[in-house]
């Protein structure tokens, strides 16, 4: 199933495999209570609104510490970030696909979205738009988890329609006063600071006029209302209220009114990486199901001899091959092209990969029968985790709309106002 990746990428993947076997697999084996069928029970602080337990978070930090010491954790970060490896989009896509295809494990955990090769989308944004003081204060803290930054964009009445957010920040001398409510405020319980997006100018629906602010979680008027329990637990997606929260102008990230422009500067890279993870998880489900179909006998014959099973697996395999190669091709394009010119290609990768992994996990459950439905097998966990990406990384409908808009010339797809070039 391998395509012809450059040798430096395949060599890095082999290096990561060796590191997993020598450093991460033994660490996981010593903490197996977090990884068997009890994974949610041991990871979740049920008496504290279902947030991650301190023990589980400490294990993730230890994994990341080891990966950082070995030179892997920051491999995907820009080279001007301390320790950043400057890896290409193609390399990170190939790595994320490979790690997910290994199956569930401490090396690449789904629920926490942690990995021996970190993603850290906020680091990219802060590194590109932050002041020297902000970079010094936040970048290292995010990577090490010692001074984490949460992300507050969505609201109770606004998700994909972020240009309509109702949170406001009003200038008051050298300060801004912020009022509003945020929903799905990711990783707020572990954060020292929340990156809050608020309208400072313009009208509802305007892309410009929204500004991002670093807001300390202990600021007067900042309140965590409750945590949302999701399909997968533990969860760290809170509802947050800001009532007359005062922050200095120096808390602003980037230029005033450019918050959404800034937030979207890394969106295509982040989406292609997530799509690659979905492809890898789908490959794992398919490979495991093929092995099961060959071994499992019903009515005196292997499942693999049943045409209905053959056809299901053949169609999944065909879809996997098409999407996998398209994801890698698009990742390579991102290394050469202006990301905004091929955003429709990234959208194709995103919604097709996310649909495929859900289908692959569902078929794995069905073909494995009762054991597939049980938590003794990982497929239900994979399904529940990846189902979120059909919503959170830009809903399927948003991605498809982006493709349609490019094809029909309803947005700036290439260098003209005409339709996208089909290639």
C-alpha positions, -999 to +999 in steps of 0.1 A: +000+000+000+030+023+001+035+050-024+069+063-035+077+087-007+111+104-006+138+084+012+143+110+040+106+106+049+106+068+050+138+069+070+122+092+095+092+069+098+115+040+105+133+060+131+099+068+148+090+031+148+122+023+166+116+050+191+081+038+198+093+003+204+122+013+227+106+042+246+069+045+242+056+009+241+072+000+275+058+032+290+023+022+277+027-014+290+034+000+324+002+020+323-021-004+305-051+006+326-054+037+303-054+017+271-075-015+274-113-016+274-114+005+305-097+034+287-124+060+293-130+049+329-094+054+339-088+085+319-119+104+331-124+124+362-161+116+366-165+137+397-150+168+380-172+172+350-156+144+330-123+162+323-091+142+320-076+129+352-043+143+364-027+108+361-037+105+325-024+140+317+009+133+335+014+102+313+008+122+281+033+148+293+059+121+300+054+107+265+058+141+250+089+148+272+105+116+259+096+125+223+110+160+227+143+147+242+146+124+212+140+152+187+106+141+175+080+162+192+089+195+174+097+179+140+067+195+123+073+230+137+088+258+116+126+259+118+126+293+134+108+279+165+133+266+190+139+230+182+116+231+152+123+205+125+108+224+096+093+193+081+072+196+050+035+191+048+040+159+028+063+146+055+040+153+084+010+139+064+029+107+058+040+105+095+005+111+108-010+085+084+016+060+095+012+066+132-026+063+130-023+031+110-004+015+138-036+016+158-045+030+192-016+037+216+003+062+236+024+071+205-006+087+189-036+090+211-069+100+197-088+113+227-061+137+237-049+144+201-014+139+213+015+124+193+052+118+194+053+143+165+032+172+178+009+193+157+006+225+179-015+247+155-014+277+179+023+277+179+023+284+142-001+313+146+018+328+176+051+324+158+038+342+127+018+370+143+029+373+179+051+400+194+086+389+207+072+390+242+042+368+233+064+343+215+087+341+245+058+337+270+036+312+251+054+291+225+075+270+248+047+268+274+023+253+248+049+228+236+058+216+271+023+220+286+037+242+313+018+273+302-010+260+280-032+283+258-068+273+251-088+283+220-121+302+222-138+309+189-172+290+187-202+302+206-236+288+216-253+303+185-222+303+161-199+276+150-190+275+113-205+310+109-177+326+129-181+360+112-213+363+132-199+358+167-215+379+193-186+382+218-174+419+218-143+437+229-148+474+234-118+498+238-115+516+271-084+537+272-054+514+269-076+483+277-104+463+261-134+450+279-147+417+267-182+403+270-196+371+256-199+333+259-177+307+242-187+270+236-163+241+229-136+262+244-109+235+239-085+225+266-095+253+290-091+232+321-054+227+315-048+262+303-033+293+320-046+316+292-075+315+267-071+328+232-105+345+228-119+359+195-142+389+198-156+415+175-139+449+178-154+465+147-173+460+115-208+445+111-222+410+117-210+388+088-179+408+082-147+387+079-127+415+092-133+433+125-127+403+148-097+403+171-079+377+192-069+383+228-048+364+253-071+363+284-058+348+317-083+322+329-081+337+364-090+372+352-120+388+371-152+381+351-138+349+334-159+319+344-160+283+333-197+275+333-196+237+326-179+211+305-196+194+276-196+156+277-190+143+242-192+111+222-157+103+235-146+109+271-128+124+288-137+158+274-121+192+277-146+214+258-161+239+281-187+266+280-170+298+291-185+332+301-167+365+299-184+393+318-166+427+317-132+410+314-106+436+311-073+430+292-046+454+281-040+462+244-008+442+247-030+411+251-040+414+214-025+388+191-018+402+157-034+433+142-068+446+154-096+432+133-075+405+117-083+377+141-101+354+116-075+361+089-048+351+113-067+320+126-072+307+090-035+312+081-028+276+092-062+260+085-053+242+053-021+227+068-040+216+099-068+201+078-045+181+056-028+167+087-061+157+102-072+141+070-040+120+069-047+108+104-082+097+093-067+078+064-043+060+087-070+050+111-091+038+082-062+017+069-058+001+104-095-008+105-093-024+070-062-043+076-075-057+109-108-067+093-090-084+064-070-105+089-102-113+109-121-123+078-093-147+068-092-163+103-129-163+113-150-193+102-188-194+101-209-223+089-176-242+083-160-216+060-138-185+065-157-152+063-133-142+035-151-167+012-184-148+016-190-126-014-207-099+007-176-096+028-153-096-002-172-068-018-173-046+013-136-049+018-128-044-019-148-012-020-132+001+012-097-008-001-104+011-034-116+042-015-086+040+008-061+039-021-078+068-039-081+091-008-047+082+006-029+091-026-049+123-030-041+134+005-004+129-001-005+146-035-024+176-019+001+178+010+029+180-016+010+208-034+008+227-001+046+227+000+047+244-035+015+264-038-003+293-021-026+274+004-055+296-005-053+286-042-058+249-035-081+251-005-108+232-024-084+203-028-078+203+009-115+203+014-119+172-008-092+154+013-109+164+045-145+154+040-137+123+020-111+110+045-134+117+075-163+099+059-141+070+049-127+064+084-162+064+099-173+039+072-142+017+077-147+016+115-184+009+111-177-020+087-150-033+110-176-033+138-201-051+116-178-077+103-163-085+137-198-089+150-204-087+187-167-084+195-165-055+171-192-037+190-175-044+223-148-023+238-124-052+237-118-041+201-107-005+192-131+001+164-159+018+184-133+041+199-120+050+165-155+056+152-165+078+181-133+099+179-132+104+141-169+111+138-162+145+154-140+156+124-170+156+102-180+186+122-151+202+140-125+207+113-150+224+091-182+204+087-187+182+057-212+207+044-187+236+047-160+216+029-184+206+000-195+242-003-159+252-006-154+228-034-185+239-052-176+275-048-142+269-064-156+249-093-183+274-101-160+305-098-179+319-068-147+327-049-111+333-057-099+298-063-068+303-085-053+335-096-085+347-112-122+350-104-130+322-127-136+286-118-109+263-103-086+245-127-095+208-126-064+187-125 
